[in-house]
Amino acid sequence: MTEPIPPISLPPTLHPEQEGEWLRTHLLAWLDQEFLPEPVNQQIAQRAAQVFVRQRMEGENDVGSLLVAILTEMKAFDFSQSFYSEFAVANAVSDLLLASLGIDRCCGQ
């Protein structure tokens, strides 16, 4: 029988706004590199960072829970001018957070 994957947590935050700016910058770079740089990418990165900061200020440290919160709240975002969806954004945020923790997103280690 396979073992469940343990949850991955970020350390408690001391500077959520600084973390949010880091996320906004890195997510925007990812969005611009993955397809074409588009003006809407700035809005996407800003909105995802806002959700992330609010969740961190509320004490959320679990990466999976952060991913679900971003996915849920980005459903209300108008992606009609973008190549992306709320799923792509939430997954990109998760990948960026895992990379910041030194976790290889490809192989889980």
C-alpha positions in Angstrom: 0.0 0.0 0.0 1.3 3.4 -0.9 1.9 6.1 1.8 0.0 9.4 1.6 2.0 12.4 0.7 2.5 14.4 3.9 1.4 18.0 3.8 3.9 20.7 3.0 3.9 23.8 5.1 5.6 27.2 4.8 7.2 28.6 7.9 5.0 31.0 9.8 5.2 34.4 8.2 6.7 37.5 9.8 6.4 39.7 6.7 3.3 38.6 4.6 3.5 41.7 2.4 7.1 41.0 1.5 6.2 37.4 0.7 3.3 38.7 -1.4 5.6 41.0 -3.4 8.0 38.1 -3.9 5.2 35.9 -5.2 3.8 38.7 -7.4 7.2 39.3 -9.0 8.0 35.6 -9.6 4.5 34.8 -10.8 4.5 37.7 -13.2 7.9 36.5 -14.6 6.5 33.0 -15.0 3.3 34.2 -16.7 5.3 36.4 -19.1 7.8 33.6 -19.9 5.3 30.7 -20.3 3.4 32.4 -23.2 3.5 36.0 -24.3 3.9 39.0 -22.0 0.4 40.4 -21.7 -0.9 43.4 -19.7 -3.4 41.2 -18.0 -0.6 39.1 -16.5 0.1 42.0 -14.1 -3.5 41.9 -12.9 -3.4 38.1 -12.5 -0.1 38.2 -10.5 -1.4 41.1 -8.3 -4.7 39.3 -7.5 -3.0 36.0 -6.7 -0.6 37.8 -4.4 -3.4 39.6 -2.6 -5.1 36.3 -1.9 -1.9 34.8 -0.8 -1.1 37.6 1.6 -4.6 37.6 3.1 -4.3 33.8 3.7 -0.9 34.1 5.2 -2.1 36.9 7.5 -4.9 34.6 8.6 -2.2 32.1 9.6 -2.4 29.7 6.7 0.9 27.9 6.2 -0.2 24.7 4.3 0.8 24.9 0.6 -2.2 22.8 -0.4 -4.7 25.0 1.4 -3.0 28.1 -0.1 -3.4 26.5 -3.6 -7.1 25.8 -3.0 -7.7 29.4 -1.7 -6.0 30.9 -4.8 -7.9 28.6 -7.1 -11.2 29.3 -5.5 -10.8 33.1 -5.5 -9.3 33.3 -9.0 -12.5 31.7 -10.3 -14.0 35.1 -10.1 -11.2 36.7 -12.2 -11.9 37.4 -15.9 -9.4 35.3 -17.8 -11.0 36.1 -21.2 -7.9 38.3 -22.2 -5.4 35.6 -21.1 -4.0 32.3 -22.1 -4.3 31.2 -18.5 -7.0 29.9 -16.1 -7.4 29.8 -12.4 -5.9 26.3 -12.4 -2.8 27.3 -14.2 -2.3 30.2 -11.8 -2.8 28.1 -8.7 -0.5 25.4 -10.0 2.2 28.0 -10.9 1.9 29.5 -7.4 2.3 26.0 -5.9 5.4 25.3 -8.0 6.9 28.6 -7.0 6.3 28.0 -3.3 7.7 24.4 -3.6 10.8 25.7 -5.4 11.3 28.4 -2.6 11.3 25.5 -0.1 13.9 23.6 -2.2 11.4 20.9 -3.1 11.6 19.4 -6.6 8.1 19.7 -8.0 8.8 17.0 -10.6 9.7 14.2 -8.4 8.3 15.2 -5.0 11.6 15.3 -3.2 
